[in-house]
Amino acid sequence: MSDPRYPIGKFSYAGPLTAEQKQECLANIEQAPARLRAALRGLSDAQLDTPYRDGGWTLRQVAHHVPTAT
């Protein structure tokens, strides 16, 4: 990774989604809150306060800014 601002790479548009791809994306969005809660469950304060990269947000900050209501 050469640029830490883009840990998974820059966005690229591959064209419109198929109906199947759209349903998969919607299912991922629907499952995201529960997956985030499960991933954070049981972490210590020290872990929650660790940034994911130099100058980046902590897990606690990310969790606070992501809506998790279902």
mmCIF file of the N, C-alpha and C atoms, coordinates in Angstrom:
data_MODEL
# 
_entry.id   MODEL 
# 
loop_
_atom_site.group_PDB 
_atom_site.id 
_atom_site.type_symbol 
_atom_site.label_atom_id 
_atom_site.label_alt_id 
_atom_site.label_comp_id 
_atom_site.label_asym_id 
_atom_site.label_entity_id 
_atom_site.label_seq_id 
_atom_site.pdbx_PDB_ins_code 
_atom_site.Cartn_x 
_atom_site.Cartn_y 
_atom_site.Cartn_z 
_atom_site.occupancy 
_atom_site.B_iso_or_equiv 
_atom_site.pdbx_formal_charge 
_atom_site.auth_seq_id 
_atom_site.auth_comp_id 
_atom_site.auth_asym_id 
_atom_site.auth_atom_id 
_atom_site.pdbx_PDB_model_num 
ATOM 1   N N  . MET A 1 1  ? 0.857   -1.174 0.000   1.00 0.00 ? 1  MET A N  1 
ATOM 2   C CA . MET A 1 1  ? 0.000   0.000  0.000   1.00 0.00 ? 1  MET A CA 1 
ATOM 3   C C  . MET A 1 1  ? 0.898   1.230  0.000   1.00 0.00 ? 1  MET A C  1 
ATOM 4   N N  . SER A 1 2  ? 0.799   2.016  -1.038  1.00 0.00 ? 2  SER A N  1 
ATOM 5   C CA . SER A 1 2  ? 1.660   3.187  -1.134  1.00 0.00 ? 2  SER A CA 1 
ATOM 6   C C  . SER A 1 2  ? 1.031   4.442  -0.543  1.00 0.00 ? 2  SER A C  1 
ATOM 7   N N  . ASP A 1 3  ? -0.284  4.524  -0.507  1.00 0.00 ? 3  ASP A N  1 
ATOM 8   C CA . ASP A 1 3  ? -0.954  5.704  0.039   1.00 0.00 ? 3  ASP A CA 1 
ATOM 9   C C  . ASP A 1 3  ? -1.917  5.262  1.135   1.00 0.00 ? 3  ASP A C  1 
ATOM 10  N N  . PRO A 1 4  ? -1.580  5.510  2.410   1.00 0.00 ? 4  PRO A N  1 
ATOM 11  C CA . PRO A 1 4  ? -2.422  5.024  3.515   1.00 0.00 ? 4  PRO A CA 1 
ATOM 12  C C  . PRO A 1 4  ? -3.820  5.633  3.549   1.00 0.00 ? 4  PRO A C  1 
ATOM 13  N N  . ARG A 1 5  ? -4.054  6.700  2.779   1.00 0.00 ? 5  ARG A N  1 
ATOM 14  C CA . ARG A 1 5  ? -5.407  7.259  2.738   1.00 0.00 ? 5  ARG A CA 1 
ATOM 15  C C  . ARG A 1 5  ? -6.360  6.341  1.980   1.00 0.00 ? 5  ARG A C  1 
ATOM 16  N N  . TYR A 1 6  ? -5.824  5.456  1.173   1.00 0.00 ? 6  TYR A N  1 
ATOM 17  C CA . TYR A 1 6  ? -6.641  4.554  0.370   1.00 0.00 ? 6  TYR A CA 1 
ATOM 18  C C  . TYR A 1 6  ? -6.223  3.107  0.635   1.00 0.00 ? 6  TYR A C  1 
ATOM 19  N N  . PRO A 1 7  ? -6.540  2.577  1.831   1.00 0.00 ? 7  PRO A N  1 
ATOM 20  C CA . PRO A 1 7  ? -6.039  1.254  2.206   1.00 0.00 ? 7  PRO A CA 1 
ATOM 21  C C  . PRO A 1 7  ? -6.545  0.119  1.315   1.00 0.00 ? 7  PRO A C  1 
ATOM 22  N N  . ILE A 1 8  ? -7.670  0.310  0.641   1.00 0.00 ? 8  ILE A N  1 
ATOM 23  C CA . ILE A 1 8  ? -8.149  -0.742 -0.265  1.00 0.00 ? 8  ILE A CA 1 
ATOM 24  C C  . ILE A 1 8  ? -8.097  -0.284 -1.715  1.00 0.00 ? 8  ILE A C  1 
ATOM 25  N N  . GLY A 1 9  ? -7.478  0.850  -1.968  1.00 0.00 ? 9  GLY A N  1 
ATOM 26  C CA . GLY A 1 9  ? -7.368  1.364  -3.327  1.00 0.00 ? 9  GLY A CA 1 
ATOM 27  C C  . GLY A 1 9  ? -8.390  2.448  -3.598  1.00 0.00 ? 9  GLY A C  1 
ATOM 28  N N  . LYS A 1 10 ? -8.167  3.170  -4.669  1.00 0.00 ? 10 LYS A N  1 
ATOM 29  C CA . LYS A 1 10 ? -9.087  4.236  -5.060  1.00 0.00 ? 10 LYS A CA 1 
ATOM 30  C C  . LYS A 1 10 ? -10.324 3.629  -5.714  1.00 0.00 ? 10 LYS A C  1 
ATOM 31  N N  . PHE A 1 11 ? -11.412 4.361  -5.645  1.00 0.00 ? 11 PHE A N  1 
ATOM 32  C CA . PHE A 1 11 ? -12.673 3.930  -6.235  1.00 0.00 ? 11 PHE A CA 1 
ATOM 33  C C  . PHE A 1 11 ? -12.542 3.855  -7.751  1.00 0.00 ? 11 PHE A C  1 
ATOM 34  N N  . SER A 1 12 ? -13.101 2.816  -8.308  1.00 0.00 ? 12 SER A N  1 
ATOM 35  C CA . SER A 1 12 ? -13.188 2.728  -9.767  1.00 0.00 ? 12 SER A CA 1 
ATOM 36  C C  . SER A 1 12 ? -14.592 2.264  -10.131 1.00 0.00 ? 12 SER A C  1 
ATOM 37  N N  . TYR A 1 13 ? -15.161 2.874  -11.134 1.00 0.00 ? 13 TYR A N  1 
ATOM 38  C CA . TYR A 1 13 ? -16.529 2.580  -11.569 1.00 0.00 ? 13 TYR A CA 1 
ATOM 39  C C  . TYR A 1 13 ? -16.481 1.561  -12.700 1.00 0.00 ? 13 TYR A C  1 
ATOM 40  N N  . ALA A 1 14 ? -17.145 0.436  -12.487 1.00 0.00 ? 14 ALA A N  1 
ATOM 41  C CA . ALA A 1 14 ? -17.146 -0.631 -13.487 1.00 0.00 ? 14 ALA A CA 1 
ATOM 42  C C  . ALA A 1 14 ? -18.455 -0.676 -14.271 1.00 0.00 ? 14 ALA A C  1 
ATOM 43  N N  . GLY A 1 15 ? -19.277 0.332  -14.128 1.00 0.00 ? 15 GLY A N  1 
ATOM 44  C CA . GLY A 1 15 ? -20.546 0.370  -14.845 1.00 0.00 ? 15 GLY A CA 1 
ATOM 45  C C  . GLY A 1 15 ? -21.707 -0.008 -13.953 1.00 0.00 ? 15 GLY A C  1 
ATOM 46  N N  . PRO A 1 16 ? -22.916 0.032  -14.515 1.00 0.00 ? 16 PRO A N  1 
ATOM 47  C CA . PRO A 1 16 ? -24.113 -0.270 -13.728 1.00 0.00 ? 16 PRO A CA 1 
ATOM 48  C C  . PRO A 1 16 ? -24.085 -1.693 -13.172 1.00 0.00 ? 16 PRO A C  1 
ATOM 49  N N  . LEU A 1 17 ? -24.730 -1.869 -12.021 1.00 0.00 ? 17 LEU A N  1 
ATOM 50  C CA . LEU A 1 17 ? -24.817 -3.187 -11.394 1.00 0.00 ? 17 LEU A CA 1 
ATOM 51  C C  . LEU A 1 17 ? -25.903 -4.022 -12.060 1.00 0.00 ? 17 LEU A C  1 
ATOM 52  N N  . THR A 1 18 ? -25.679 -5.313 -12.056 1.00 0.00 ? 18 THR A N  1 
ATOM 53  C CA . THR A 1 18 ? -26.740 -6.226 -12.472 1.00 0.00 ? 18 THR A CA 1 
ATOM 54  C C  . THR A 1 18 ? -27.738 -6.327 -11.318 1.00 0.00 ? 18 THR A C  1 
ATOM 55  N N  . ALA A 1 19 ? -28.902 -6.884 -11.581 1.00 0.00 ? 19 ALA A N  1 
ATOM 56  C CA . ALA A 1 19 ? -29.900 -7.057 -10.517 1.00 0.00 ? 19 ALA A CA 1 
ATOM 57  C C  . ALA A 1 19 ? -29.330 -7.923 -9.398  1.00 0.00 ? 19 ALA A C  1 
ATOM 58  N N  . GLU A 1 20 ? -28.572 -8.953 -9.744  1.00 0.00 ? 20 GLU A N  1 
ATOM 59  C CA . GLU A 1 20 ? -27.972 -9.832 -8.732  1.00 0.00 ? 20 GLU A CA 1 
ATOM 60  C C  . GLU A 1 20 ? -26.935 -9.082 -7.898  1.00 0.00 ? 20 GLU A C  1 
ATOM 61  N N  . GLN A 1 21 ? -26.106 -8.279 -8.541  1.00 0.00 ? 21 GLN A N  1 
ATOM 62  C CA . GLN A 1 21 ? -25.097 -7.497 -7.810  1.00 0.00 ? 21 GLN A CA 1 
ATOM 63  C C  . GLN A 1 21 ? -25.766 -6.494 -6.880  1.00 0.00 ? 21 GLN A C  1 
ATOM 64  N N  . LYS A 1 22 ? -26.847 -5.880 -7.345  1.00 0.00 ? 22 LYS A N  1 
ATOM 65  C CA . LYS A 1 22 ? -27.565 -4.915 -6.517  1.00 0.00 ? 22 LYS A CA 1 
ATOM 66  C C  . LYS A 1 22 ? -28.125 -5.583 -5.271  1.00 0.00 ? 22 LYS A C  1 
ATOM 67  N N  . GLN A 1 23 ? -28.727 -6.769 -5.426  1.00 0.00 ? 23 GLN A N  1 
ATOM 68  C CA . GLN A 1 23 ? -29.269 -7.492 -4.275  1.00 0.00 ? 23 GLN A CA 1 
ATOM 69  C C  . GLN A 1 23 ? -28.161 -7.871 -3.301  1.00 0.00 ? 23 GLN A C  1 
ATOM 70  N N  . GLU A 1 24 ? -27.001 -8.264 -3.830  1.00 0.00 ? 24 GLU A N  1 
ATOM 71  C CA . GLU A 1 24 ? -25.864 -8.608 -2.969  1.00 0.00 ? 24 GLU A CA 1 
ATOM 72  C C  . GLU A 1 24 ? -25.396 -7.380 -2.187  1.00 0.00 ? 24 GLU A C  1 
ATOM 73  N N  . CYS A 1 25 ? -25.321 -6.240 -2.848  1.00 0.00 ? 25 CYS A N  1 
ATOM 74  C CA . CYS A 1 25 ? -24.913 -5.005 -2.162  1.00 0.00 ? 25 CYS A CA 1 
ATOM 75  C C  . CYS A 1 25 ? -25.911 -4.629 -1.077  1.00 0.00 ? 25 CYS A C  1 
ATOM 76  N N  . LEU A 1 26 ? -27.194 -4.725 -1.383  1.00 0.00 ? 26 LEU A N  1 
ATOM 77  C CA . LEU A 1 26 ? -28.215 -4.397 -0.393  1.00 0.00 ? 26 LEU A CA 1 
ATOM 78  C C  . LEU A 1 26 ? -28.157 -5.339 0.803   1.00 0.00 ? 26 LEU A C  1 
ATOM 79  N N  . ALA A 1 27 ? -27.903 -6.617 0.554   1.00 0.00 ? 27 ALA A N  1 
ATOM 80  C CA . ALA A 1 27 ? -27.778 -7.582 1.656   1.00 0.00 ? 27 ALA A CA 1 
ATOM 81  C C  . ALA A 1 27 ? -26.569 -7.244 2.519   1.00 0.00 ? 27 ALA A C  1 
ATOM 82  N N  . ASN A 1 28 ? -25.457 -6.853 1.889   1.00 0.00 ? 28 ASN A N  1 
ATOM 83  C CA . ASN A 1 28 ? -24.260 -6.466 2.653   1.00 0.00 ? 28 ASN A CA 1 
ATOM 84  C C  . ASN A 1 28 ? -24.530 -5.242 3.515   1.00 0.00 ? 28 ASN A C  1 
ATOM 85  N N  . ILE A 1 29 ? -25.246 -4.274 2.971   1.00 0.00 ? 29 ILE A N  1 
ATOM 86  C CA . ILE A 1 29 ? -25.577 -3.064 3.727   1.00 0.00 ? 29 ILE A CA 1 
ATOM 87  C C  . ILE A 1 29 ? -26.477 -3.429 4.912   1.00 0.00 ? 29 ILE A C  1 
ATOM 88  N N  . GLU A 1 30 ? -27.453 -4.291 4.669   1.00 0.00 ? 30 GLU A N  1 
ATOM 89  C CA . GLU A 1 30 ? -28.375 -4.712 5.728   1.00 0.00 ? 30 GLU A CA 1 
ATOM 90  C C  . GLU A 1 30 ? -27.640 -5.425 6.864   1.00 0.00 ? 30 GLU A C  1 
ATOM 91  N N  . GLN A 1 31 ? -26.634 -6.222 6.525   1.00 0.00 ? 31 GLN A N  1 
ATOM 92  C CA . GLN A 1 31 ? -25.902 -7.011 7.516   1.00 0.00 ? 31 GLN A CA 1 
ATOM 93  C C  . GLN A 1 31 ? -24.786 -6.228 8.209   1.00 0.00 ? 31 GLN A C  1 
ATOM 94  N N  . ALA A 1 32 ? -24.409 -5.086 7.670   1.00 0.00 ? 32 ALA A N  1 
ATOM 95  C CA . ALA A 1 32 ? -23.258 -4.334 8.183   1.00 0.00 ? 32 ALA A CA 1 
ATOM 96  C C  . ALA A 1 32 ? -23.375 -3.948 9.661   1.00 0.00 ? 32 ALA A C  1 
ATOM 97  N N  . PRO A 1 33 ? -24.507 -3.414 10.125  1.00 0.00 ? 33 PRO A N  1 
ATOM 98  C CA . PRO A 1 33 ? -24.572 -3.028 11.551  1.00 0.00 ? 33 PRO A CA 1 
ATOM 99  C C  . PRO A 1 33 ? -24.309 -4.200 12.500  1.00 0.00 ? 33 PRO A C  1 
ATOM 100 N N  . ALA A 1 34 ? -24.936 -5.333 12.237  1.00 0.00 ? 34 ALA A N  1 
ATOM 101 C CA . ALA A 1 34 ? -24.743 -6.502 13.110  1.00 0.00 ? 34 ALA A CA 1 
ATOM 102 C C  . ALA A 1 34 ? -23.307 -6.997 13.043  1.00 0.00 ? 34 ALA A C  1 
ATOM 103 N N  . ARG A 1 35 ? -22.735 -6.968 11.860  1.00 0.00 ? 35 ARG A N  1 
ATOM 104 C CA . ARG A 1 35 ? -21.341 -7.409 11.711  1.00 0.00 ? 35 ARG A CA 1 
ATOM 105 C C  . ARG A 1 35 ? -20.388 -6.475 12.449  1.00 0.00 ? 35 ARG A C  1 
ATOM 106 N N  . LEU A 1 36 ? -20.661 -5.178 12.396  1.00 0.00 ? 36 LEU A N  1 
ATOM 107 C CA . LEU A 1 36 ? -19.810 -4.213 13.110  1.00 0.00 ? 36 LEU A CA 1 
ATOM 108 C C  . LEU A 1 36 ? -19.927 -4.433 14.612  1.00 0.00 ? 36 LEU A C  1 
ATOM 109 N N  . ARG A 1 37 ? -21.154 -4.565 15.111  1.00 0.00 ? 37 ARG A N  1 
ATOM 110 C CA . ARG A 1 37 ? -21.331 -4.817 16.544  1.00 0.00 ? 37 ARG A CA 1 
ATOM 111 C C  . ARG A 1 37 ? -20.608 -6.090 16.974  1.00 0.00 ? 37 ARG A C  1 
ATOM 112 N N  . ALA A 1 38 ? -20.721 -7.138 16.177  1.00 0.00 ? 38 ALA A N  1 
ATOM 113 C CA . ALA A 1 38 ? -20.068 -8.408 16.506  1.00 0.00 ? 38 ALA A CA 1 
ATOM 114 C C  . ALA A 1 38 ? -18.545 -8.255 16.487  1.00 0.00 ? 38 ALA A C  1 
ATOM 115 N N  . ALA A 1 39 ? -18.027 -7.502 15.541  1.00 0.00 ? 39 ALA A N  1 
ATOM 116 C CA . ALA A 1 39 ? -16.577 -7.331 15.440  1.00 0.00 ? 39 ALA A CA 1 
ATOM 117 C C  . ALA A 1 39 ? -16.019 -6.546 16.626  1.00 0.00 ? 39 ALA A C  1 
ATOM 118 N N  . LEU A 1 40 ? -16.807 -5.617 17.162  1.00 0.00 ? 40 LEU A N  1 
ATOM 119 C CA . LEU A 1 40 ? -16.335 -4.770 18.256  1.00 0.00 ? 40 LEU A CA 1 
ATOM 120 C C  . LEU A 1 40 ? -16.624 -5.355 19.643  1.00 0.00 ? 40 LEU A C  1 
ATOM 121 N N  . ARG A 1 41 ? -17.557 -6.296 19.701  1.00 0.00 ? 41 ARG A N  1 
ATOM 122 C CA . ARG A 1 41 ? -17.963 -6.874 20.980  1.00 0.00 ? 41 ARG A CA 1 
ATOM 123 C C  . ARG A 1 41 ? -16.765 -7.500 21.698  1.00 0.00 ? 41 ARG A C  1 
ATOM 124 N N  . GLY A 1 42 ? -16.585 -7.140 22.937  1.00 0.00 ? 42 GLY A N  1 
ATOM 125 C CA . GLY A 1 42 ? -15.533 -7.741 23.752  1.00 0.00 ? 42 GLY A CA 1 
ATOM 126 C C  . GLY A 1 42 ? -14.177 -7.072 23.650  1.00 0.00 ? 42 GLY A C  1 
ATOM 127 N N  . LEU A 1 43 ? -14.052 -6.050 22.791  1.00 0.00 ? 43 LEU A N  1 
ATOM 128 C CA . LEU A 1 43 ? -12.754 -5.370 22.696  1.00 0.00 ? 43 LEU A CA 1 
ATOM 129 C C  . LEU A 1 43 ? -12.544 -4.483 23.918  1.00 0.00 ? 43 LEU A C  1 
ATOM 130 N N  . SER A 1 44 ? -11.300 -4.357 24.321  1.00 0.00 ? 44 SER A N  1 
ATOM 131 C CA . SER A 1 44 ? -10.963 -3.507 25.473  1.00 0.00 ? 44 SER A CA 1 
ATOM 132 C C  . SER A 1 44 ? -10.965 -2.040 25.057  1.00 0.00 ? 44 SER A C  1 
ATOM 133 N N  . ASP A 1 45 ? -10.960 -1.149 26.053  1.00 0.00 ? 45 ASP A N  1 
ATOM 134 C CA . ASP A 1 45 ? -10.871 0.280  25.760  1.00 0.00 ? 45 ASP A CA 1 
ATOM 135 C C  . ASP A 1 45 ? -9.602  0.594  24.970  1.00 0.00 ? 45 ASP A C  1 
ATOM 136 N N  . ALA A 1 46 ? -8.504  -0.053 25.326  1.00 0.00 ? 46 ALA A N  1 
ATOM 137 C CA . ALA A 1 46 ? -7.243  0.179  24.612  1.00 0.00 ? 46 ALA A CA 1 
ATOM 138 C C  . ALA A 1 46 ? -7.376  -0.207 23.140  1.00 0.00 ? 46 ALA A C  1 
ATOM 139 N N  . GLN A 1 47 ? -8.041  -1.317 22.877  1.00 0.00 ? 47 GLN A N  1 
ATOM 140 C CA . GLN A 1 47 ? -8.234  -1.731 21.489  1.00 0.00 ? 47 GLN A CA 1 
ATOM 141 C C  . GLN A 1 47 ? -9.157  -0.770 20.749  1.00 0.00 ? 47 GLN A C  1 
ATOM 142 N N  . LEU A 1 48 ? -10.228 -0.349 21.408  1.00 0.00 ? 48 LEU A N  1 
ATOM 143 C CA . LEU A 1 48 ? -11.159 0.587  20.780  1.00 0.00 ? 48 LEU A CA 1 
ATOM 144 C C  . LEU A 1 48 ? -10.522 1.946  20.515  1.00 0.00 ? 48 LEU A C  1 
ATOM 145 N N  . ASP A 1 49 ? -9.516  2.297  21.275  1.00 0.00 ? 49 ASP A N  1 
ATOM 146 C CA . ASP A 1 49 ? -8.860  3.595  21.129  1.00 0.00 ? 49 ASP A CA 1 
ATOM 147 C C  . ASP A 1 49 ? -7.596  3.527  20.273  1.00 0.00 ? 49 ASP A C  1 
ATOM 148 N N  . THR A 1 50 ? -7.408  2.445  19.544  1.00 0.00 ? 50 THR A N  1 
ATOM 149 C CA . THR A 1 50 ? -6.258  2.275  18.660  1.00 0.00 ? 50 THR A CA 1 
ATOM 150 C C  . THR A 1 50 ? -6.628  2.728  17.254  1.00 0.00 ? 50 THR A C  1 
ATOM 151 N N  . PRO A 1 51 ? -5.865  3.658  16.681  1.00 0.00 ? 51 PRO A N  1 
ATOM 152 C CA . PRO A 1 51 ? -6.157  4.053  15.290  1.00 0.00 ? 51 PRO A CA 1 
ATOM 153 C C  . PRO A 1 51 ? -5.756  2.934  14.328  1.00 0.00 ? 51 PRO A C  1 
ATOM 154 N N  . TYR A 1 52 ? -6.483  2.849  13.213  1.00 0.00 ? 52 TYR A N  1 
ATOM 155 C CA . TYR A 1 52 ? -6.197  1.784  12.255  1.00 0.00 ? 52 TYR A CA 1 
ATOM 156 C C  . TYR A 1 52 ? -4.986  2.104  11.388  1.00 0.00 ? 52 TYR A C  1 
ATOM 157 N N  . ARG A 1 53 ? -4.562  3.383  11.372  1.00 0.00 ? 53 ARG A N  1 
ATOM 158 C CA . ARG A 1 53 ? -3.336  3.788  10.679  1.00 0.00 ? 53 ARG A CA 1 
ATOM 159 C C  . ARG A 1 53 ? -2.858  5.086  11.308  1.00 0.00 ? 53 ARG A C  1 
ATOM 160 N N  . ASP A 1 54 ? -1.612  5.466  11.079  1.00 0.00 ? 54 ASP A N  1 
ATOM 161 C CA . ASP A 1 54 ? -1.088  6.716  11.618  1.00 0.00 ? 54 ASP A CA 1 
ATOM 162 C C  . ASP A 1 54 ? -1.965  7.882  11.178  1.00 0.00 ? 54 ASP A C  1 
ATOM 163 N N  . GLY A 1 55 ? -2.432  8.650  12.141  1.00 0.00 ? 55 GLY A N  1 
ATOM 164 C CA . GLY A 1 55 ? -3.278  9.802  11.844  1.00 0.00 ? 55 GLY A CA 1 
ATOM 165 C C  . GLY A 1 55 ? -4.719  9.437  11.540  1.00 0.00 ? 55 GLY A C  1 
ATOM 166 N N  . GLY A 1 56 ? -5.049  8.160  11.603  1.00 0.00 ? 56 GLY A N  1 
ATOM 167 C CA . GLY A 1 56 ? -6.406  7.723  11.290  1.00 0.00 ? 56 GLY A CA 1 
ATOM 168 C C  . GLY A 1 56 ? -7.297  7.695  12.506  1.00 0.00 ? 56 GLY A C  1 
ATOM 169 N N  . TRP A 1 57 ? -8.563  7.428  12.263  1.00 0.00 ? 57 TRP A N  1 
ATOM 170 C CA . TRP A 1 57 ? -9.526  7.335  13.342  1.00 0.00 ? 57 TRP A CA 1 
ATOM 171 C C  . TRP A 1 57 ? -9.309  6.061  14.143  1.00 0.00 ? 57 TRP A C  1 
ATOM 172 N N  . THR A 1 58 ? -9.771  6.090  15.378  1.00 0.00 ? 58 THR A N  1 
ATOM 173 C CA . THR A 1 58 ? -9.747  4.894  16.213  1.00 0.00 ? 58 THR A CA 1 
ATOM 174 C C  . THR A 1 58 ? -10.979 4.050  15.880  1.00 0.00 ? 58 THR A C  1 
ATOM 175 N N  . LEU A 1 59 ? -10.976 2.817  16.349  1.00 0.00 ? 59 LEU A N  1 
ATOM 176 C CA . LEU A 1 59 ? -12.154 1.976  16.158  1.00 0.00 ? 59 LEU A CA 1 
ATOM 177 C C  . LEU A 1 59 ? -13.381 2.601  16.812  1.00 0.00 ? 59 LEU A C  1 
ATOM 178 N N  . ARG A 1 60 ? -13.175 3.205  17.965  1.00 0.00 ? 60 ARG A N  1 
ATOM 179 C CA . ARG A 1 60 ? -14.289 3.855  18.674  1.00 0.00 ? 60 ARG A CA 1 
ATOM 180 C C  . ARG A 1 60 ? -14.875 4.990  17.823  1.00 0.00 ? 60 ARG A C  1 
ATOM 181 N N  . GLN A 1 61 ? -14.018 5.784  17.195  1.00 0.00 ? 61 GLN A N  1 
ATOM 182 C CA . GLN A 1 61 ? -14.490 6.887  16.354  1.00 0.00 ? 61 GLN A CA 1 
ATOM 183 C C  . GLN A 1 61 ? -15.230 6.372  15.122  1.00 0.00 ? 61 GLN A C  1 
ATOM 184 N N  . VAL A 1 62 ? -14.696 5.340  14.513  1.00 0.00 ? 62 VAL A N  1 
ATOM 185 C CA . VAL A 1 62 ? -15.362 4.764  13.348  1.00 0.00 ? 62 VAL A CA 1 
ATOM 186 C C  . VAL A 1 62 ? -16.730 4.239  13.743  1.00 0.00 ? 62 VAL A C  1 
ATOM 187 N N  . ALA A 1 63 ? -16.785 3.476  14.816  1.00 0.00 ? 63 ALA A N  1 
ATOM 188 C CA . ALA A 1 63 ? -18.064 2.912  15.275  1.00 0.00 ? 63 ALA A CA 1 
ATOM 189 C C  . ALA A 1 63 ? -19.065 4.016  15.599  1.00 0.00 ? 63 ALA A C  1 
ATOM 190 N N  . HIS A 1 64 ? -18.594 5.110  16.165  1.00 0.00 ? 64 HIS A N  1 
ATOM 191 C CA . HIS A 1 64 ? -19.478 6.217  16.522  1.00 0.00 ? 64 HIS A CA 1 
ATOM 192 C C  . HIS A 1 64 ? -20.077 6.885  15.281  1.00 0.00 ? 64 HIS A C  1 
ATOM 193 N N  . HIS A 1 65 ? -19.334 6.888  14.188  1.00 0.00 ? 65 HIS A N  1 
ATOM 194 C CA . HIS A 1 65 ? -19.772 7.579  12.978  1.00 0.00 ? 65 HIS A CA 1 
ATOM 195 C C  . HIS A 1 65 ? -20.516 6.685  11.986  1.00 0.00 ? 65 HIS A C  1 
ATOM 196 N N  . VAL A 1 66 ? -20.628 5.411  12.286  1.00 0.00 ? 66 VAL A N  1 
ATOM 197 C CA . VAL A 1 66 ? -21.347 4.494  11.405  1.00 0.00 ? 66 VAL A CA 1 
ATOM 198 C C  . VAL A 1 66 ? -22.696 4.182  12.036  1.00 0.00 ? 66 VAL A C  1 
ATOM 199 N N  . PRO A 1 67 ? -23.790 4.447  11.323  1.00 0.00 ? 67 PRO A N  1 
ATOM 200 C CA . PRO A 1 67 ? -25.107 4.134  11.904  1.00 0.00 ? 67 PRO A CA 1 
ATOM 201 C C  . PRO A 1 67 ? -25.252 2.630  12.098  1.00 0.00 ? 67 PRO A C  1 
ATOM 202 N N  . THR A 1 68 ? -25.716 2.226  13.279  1.00 0.00 ? 68 THR A N  1 
ATOM 203 C CA . THR A 1 68 ? -25.845 0.799  13.560  1.00 0.00 ? 68 THR A CA 1 
ATOM 204 C C  . THR A 1 68 ? -27.268 0.422  13.984  1.00 0.00 ? 68 THR A C  1 
ATOM 205 N N  . ALA A 1 69 ? -28.209 1.293  13.726  1.00 0.00 ? 69 ALA A N  1 
ATOM 206 C CA . ALA A 1 69 ? -29.595 0.952  14.059  1.00 0.00 ? 69 ALA A CA 1 
ATOM 207 C C  . ALA A 1 69 ? -30.126 -0.044 13.043  1.00 0.00 ? 69 ALA A C  1 
ATOM 208 N N  . THR A 1 70 ? -30.920 -0.957 13.513  1.00 0.00 ? 70 THR A N  1 
ATOM 209 C CA . THR A 1 70 ? -31.519 -1.941 12.589  1.00 0.00 ? 70 THR A CA 1 
ATOM 210 C C  . THR A 1 70 ? -33.007 -1.822 12.597  1.00 0.00 ? 70 THR A C  1 
# 
